[in-house]
Amino acid sequence: MNTVLHIPHSSRYIPATLRWRYVVSSEELATELVRMTDWYTDELFMNPQSVAVVFPFSRLVVDVERFFDDRKEPMARKGMGWSYLRTSQGTPLTKALDPETQRYLATVYWDHHKRLTELVSSGTVVLDCHSFPSKPLPCDLDQTSARPDICIGTDPVHTPQGLREITVDFFQKKGLVVDVDKPYSGTLVPFSVYRKDPTVKSIMVEVNRSLYVEEATGKKSENFSKIRKIVGEFVEILQALGPNSL
């Protein structure tokens, strides 16, 4: 099956030309990057056969997983829409966008979505690849302290029951605790087909970071290879599905 990996939050790169915009110290910025980066999701999910769209900038530059229209984006009210104004702790992160910088960042945002759209056609499965902290951040909408090993995100139009069942069943059989749409919900679909073409399928898989990294530093833990193997097996299963199997 045509499977496209969407990996939006694995990068820590902030261009030096944009450093002026951040009102925090270098140490504070480094700490926020540790908190907000989906560490090594490009390594966890990708294999030599992968077709992937990996965002090259940190989400602290642009968050391509958010709606561009802040009126549609729930996180915008926390100052964390497509262009963050606040940190995960609720403190100021950046200066307001000037027109030139806003045009540049908007171009970065839409270029990423254009690349994704070009790879997705009828029958494609988009695997939205993420990780999440083991404890809620102040910005999180779900503040429940007990968190699963794997969070599966779904969409009522683009996530068929079969895809949901295959995903949940796979990770549960690996001995992992799985929740659906908790603590994070939804999954990304290209805007051009969102809620329009149900033959484009999508599911989000979020891996609890405590399974594979030292969360205080982002350093790989001794379990990294084990978790990478499990996630890699799941990706291979999706790639091997027949076109009419979901």
Summary of the structure (lengths in Angstrom):
residues: 246
radius of gyration: 17.5
end to end distance: 9.9
largest distance: 52.4
contacts: 742
relative contact order: 0.18
helix: 33%
strand: 17%
